[in-house]
Amino acid sequence: MLTDAQCRNAVCPIEKKQARFYDAGGLYLQVSPAGSKRWFLKYRIAGLEKQLALGNYPAVNLAAARKARNVAKEVKAEGRDPLQLRKIEKLKALTPEGDTFKTTALEWYALKLDSWSSHYAIREKRNLEKDLFPFIGERRVSDIEPVELLATVRRVEERGALDVAHRVLSTSGQVWRYAVSTGRATRDITADIRGALKAHHGKHFAAITDPDKLGELIRSIRGYQGGAIVRAALQLSPLLFQRPSELRAAAWAEFDLDAALWTIPAARMKRRIEGKQNGDPHLVPLPMQAVQILRKLQPITGGGALLFHGERSHERPISDNTLRAALQTLGYGSDVQSVHGFRATARTLLAEVLGVDPLVIEAQLAHAVKDANGRAYNRTQYIKQRTAMMQKWADYLDLLSSEKVVQLKRKAA
């Protein structure tokens, strides 16, 4: 056992690199020829010998060194490595200042922002600012209990927004996992409350899949008495069945009417940010009926950039609500047929009535389908098959809406 006097008087002979003066329990004072003195604890874990630095003497005196040794031994007795714990503490010290939920969440948000689409980024920020920060934002993330988070998310449930409540919990989970990875929390508490939320069953976009009713809808669309721009967009919606946002913002530069092809840039597609920046464009073969509609529209809006520009500004497309309102004018509310629902209409009838290969349909819908090895097919494949399919679909819509079919059905009735 060392004494204070021995520690003060300990020296290392000039001919040695260092000298060690042992206390007890693996604690020793290491002295260099230059006179510097440092405390170390020698211990073994998993069969390996390790040394843990405990500080310099005399800043750390003998009593303090023994206390540090005892703490390290308690850590080791718990099955943890004192040296590894020291490294973790140093890494935690490098974490930017602030360990509240708000600070952690904003740091996570800034880290992920560049990889998100603008729509997703806006949604995540709204989840944080509206439904999380006001209630747990200033709490230390490590101190928040599952019951607190549950109470916070249930506030969203109570206003009837079950889908939003589940998204808010998902956002929370991402923040907590980031908190764990940066040393602010020890575990993701959101896993504890996932089963405590009311089940949310997402609603599909309303879509007519009965051929007779679809024929009636197509006849109504073709008889639409509104403006030429909206009429053209309304007619193309079931014909091309692309997403409403992709159709509304279509630009004349994307169309080659002679080649009967619409090329939608990757940046305008519903994809992750990497897919928008580096992905292939989506090709939409145009049936003859679509080309005819577009050639009639060209003298009206062809002098500008957009096919379907708004009334107030030719620099902006028609709004989300324009086509929805047009369908409602025809007697088709959003609970009967939505604009987005034309995709489901086409997907169903192309497969069930016209017998088209589902892989070809999915490619036309710009869905990433996979082969047996899990590899996603290129969205620009099946062009020949899709070209034939689109013409077959347009002809089928003509048949459903034809007056001859209506007369035959009336006679049969």
N, C-alpha and C positions, 0 to 999 in steps of 0.2 A: 504493500500500500504506500502510495506517495504521500508526502507532506507538502505544505505550502513552501517551506524552506527549500526542499529538494527541487520543486518546480522552478523557484526563483534562481537557484544556483546551477541548474542543469546546463551543461555545455556539450558540444560535439567536438571531438578531436579533429584537428585540421585534416588528418590523413583519411578520415571517413566521409562518406557522402551524407550520412545522417546518423543520428543516434536515437534510440527509442528507450523511454523510461516508462515501465508498465505500472499501472495501478491495480485494478481488479476487474473481473468481468469483461475482459477484452479491451478496456480503456487504456490508452497509452499516450504519452506526450512525445511528439517527434521534434527533434531539434536539429537545425542545419548548422554547418560550420560558420555561417554568417551570423548565427545567433537567433534566427527566427524560430518560434515555437508554435506548434499546431497540435490540437487534440484530434485523435482518431479513435473510432471504435472498430475493432476487428470482430467479425462474426461470420458464421457459416449459415447458408440457406440453400436448400436443395443440393447439398453436397459441395457447394462452391464457397470459397472464402472471399469475403468482401470487406472493404474499408469505408467507413462513413465518416466524413469530416465533420467535426463538432465545433470548430471555431479556433481562433488564435488566442494564445496566452500572452499577456495577462488579461486581455479584454474579456476572455472567458476564464474565470478562475477555476480552481480545482473542484469546488463545490458545485459550480454551475456545470462543469463538464460531467461530473457524476450524475447530476440530475438529467442532463441530456441523454446520457448512456441509458439510464433507467427508462426514460420515455421510449427510446429506440427499442429496447428489449421488450417493452409492452406491445409495441407495434408488431415485432417479430413473433411474439407469443400468440397474436391474433391471426397469424398465418400470412401477414403482409411483409413485404420487403421494405425496410426503412429507407434504403437508397433509392428504390423505385418511387416511393412516396415522396421523397425529396425532389426528384425530377418532375413529378406531377405538379407539385406545389410551385416549382419554378415556371412551368408551362402556364399554370393558372395566372401567375403574376404578369405574364405577357399579354393576357386577355385585355382588350380595350376597357377603359374605365366604365363602370356601370353594370350592375347585375339585376336591375329591375326588369320586369317583363317587357315594358315598353322599350327600354334601351336594347335589350336582347332581340326583340322582334324587329326593330328598325334596322339593326345591324344585319340580321338575317335577310330582311327585305331588300336592302341595298346590295347584298351579295348575290341574290337570285335575280334581280330585276332585269339584267341584260339577257337572260335566257328565257324570259317570258314574253308572250304576246301582250300588246297594250291592253286588250280586253281582260286577260287573266290578271295582269298587274293591278288594274283598277279594282277588280273584284277582291283581290287579296288585301289591298289597302283599305277598302271599305269594311271588310271583316274586322280588321284590326282597329280602325279608328272609331267605328260606330258601335261595335258589339263587344270589344275586349278591353281597349285602353281605359274607357271611363270607369271600369269596375276593378280591374286587376293590374292596370298599367304601372302604377307606382309601387306595387308589391315586389319584393325580391322574388325572382322566379323560383329559387330553391325553397322558399318558405310557403309557396302557394300549395294548398291541400287540394286533393281531388274534389272534395265536396264544394270548395269555393269555385272551382272551374265549372263544375256541374251547375251550380246556381247561376253562374254567368251565362252559360249556354242556354239554360232553361228560360231565361228572359227572352231569348229569341223565339223559343218554342211557344211561349205564352202569347206572342203576337200572331201566331198561326203560320209562321214561316219555317216549316219543318225542314225543307230542303236547305234553307240558309243556315239553320242550326247545325246540320251535319257538316256543311262547308266550313262554318266557324270552328267546329271541333277539329276538322282536318287541318285548318290553318294553325290552330293551337298546337297540334301534334308536331307540325314541322318546326315551329318555334322551339318547342321543348326538346326535340332531337338535336337542334342546333345548340341549345343551352347545354345539353349533356356533352356534346362534342367539344365545347369551349370551356368546360369545367364549371359552368354556372349552376348546373343541376346534376344530380346523380342518376336520375332515370326519367323516362317519359311517363308522366302521370295520366296522360289522355287515354292510355290503354285501359285504365281502371274504370272509365265512365262510358265507354262506347256502348255498352249494353243498356245504359240507363236512359238513353234518348228514345223518344217515340220513333217508330219505324216510318220512314218516308218512302213512298212508292211513287217514283217519278211518272208524270203523265206524258204519253206520247203525243206528238202533234196530230191533230185530227186529220184523217185522210179517208176519202171515199175509195173503196176497193170493189164495190159492186159495179160491174160493167154498165148496166142500165142506168144507174144513177150518175155514173161518170159521163155517159153520153149526154144526159140532161145538163150536167154542169158545163161541158164543152160547148154545147149549143148556147147556153146562157152567156158564156164568156165571149163567144163570137158575135153575140148580139149586143154586147156592151156599148152603151151610147156615150160614154165619157170621152175625155180627150184622147187624141191619137197616140200620144206617148204612153199613157197608162194602158190604153187598149193593147198596144203592141207588147208591153211588158207582161200584161195579164195573159195574153195568148201564148207567149213563149214559156211562161212558168210551167205548165203541165207538159209542154212539148219537149223542153230541154231538161227539166227537173234538176237544175243546179240549186245550190243554196241561195236564198233570197238576197243575201248580202253580195254574193258574187254576181248575180244577175243585175241588181239595181245599179251597181257601180261599174258595169261593163263599159269599156271604151271602144270607140271605132277602130283604134289602132290594133286592137286584139283580134279583129275579124278579117278573114280573107274569104269574101263571099264567092269569088270565082272557084276557090278550092273547097268551099263549103266547110270551113273549119274555124272554130273559135279557140284561141290560145289564151288561157287565163294564167297570168304570171304567178309564180310561186308565192310572191309577197301578198297576193290577195286571197290565197287559199287558207282554209282553216287548218293550220299546222302549228307545230311548235316553232319557236323563233329560228332554230337552226334549219328547219325545213323551209321556212319562208325565205331565209337568206341564201341557202345553198341547194334547195330542192329543184326538181324539174317542174316546168309549167304543166298545167292540166289541160289536156286536149279534149275538145268537145266537137265531135263530128256533127255537122248541121244537116238535117233532112231538108228536102226540097221545100217543104212547107215553111220551115223556119227562114230559109233564104228569101222566100217571097215576102214574108212579113218584114224582114230587115231591109229589103230593097224599097218597100213602100215607106219605111220609116226614114231612110237615108236622106231624102230631100228635106225632111223636117228638122232633123238634128245632126245630119252629117257634116254640117259646117263647123260644129264644135267638137269637143273631145269626147263627151259622154253620149251614150245612146238615149238614156232616160234622165235628162237633166230636170231639175226642179223648176217650178214656175218663177220663183223669185230670183234664183241664181242659176245660170247655165254652168257654173263651176262646181255645183253640187248635185248629186243624184237625187232622185225622188226619195222620200223618207221611208222608214220601215213601215209606217202606218198606211202609206198610200195604197199598196196592193191589198192590204188587209181590208181597208175601207171599201175598195172596189168590189171585193168578194161579198162583203156585207150588203152592199147596194144590190147585188144580184140575188140576195137571200141566203147566202152561205156564210153563217157566222163562224167564228174561230172554233166553236165546238162541233162543227160539221166538217169543214174543210179549211185548213190553214194553208198559207202559201208554202211553208216548209213541208207540209204534208204531201205535196205533189211528189216528193221523193219516195215516200212510202207507197203512194199510189202506184207509181211506175215500178218500184221494186217488186211489189206484190203481183201485179198483173203481168209483167214481163216474164216472171218465173212461172206463175201458176196457169196463165192462159196462153201465152205465146211460147212457153217452153224454152226461154233463153237461158244459157248457162249462167248460174249465179256469179261465177268469177268475172264474167264479162259485165254483168250488171254492177257489181261492186266497183269494178275499175271505172265505169262511167260515173258512179256516185263519188269518185275520188276517195274511196275507202281503201286503206292499206290491208289487203288480204294476204294470207300467208300460205306457203306451200307446205308439204309434209315435213320439211326440215325446219320450219319456223321462219323462213326468210320471206320478207315482204316483197310482193311483186311490184315491179316498176309501174307507176300509175300510167305511163304512156304506152303500155302493152295493149294488145287486143284491138288495135286501131281498126283493122279490117273488119273484125267481128262487131266492134262497136258501131262502125259506120252502117253496117247492114242492120244492126239492131235498132238504131235511131230512126232509120227510114221505115222499118217495120212498125215501130211504135207510133210514128206520125200517121202512117196509113191506118193503123188500128184505131186511133182517135178519130180520124175522118170517118171510118166505118161506123163507129159507135154513135157519132153525132149526125149521121146522114138521115135525110128525110125518108129515104126508102126503108131504112130499118124501122123507123118510127111507124110508117104506114103498115108494114108487115106485122108488127106487134099489135097494132090496133085491130087488124083483120083477125089475127089469131085470138085476141081477147073476145 
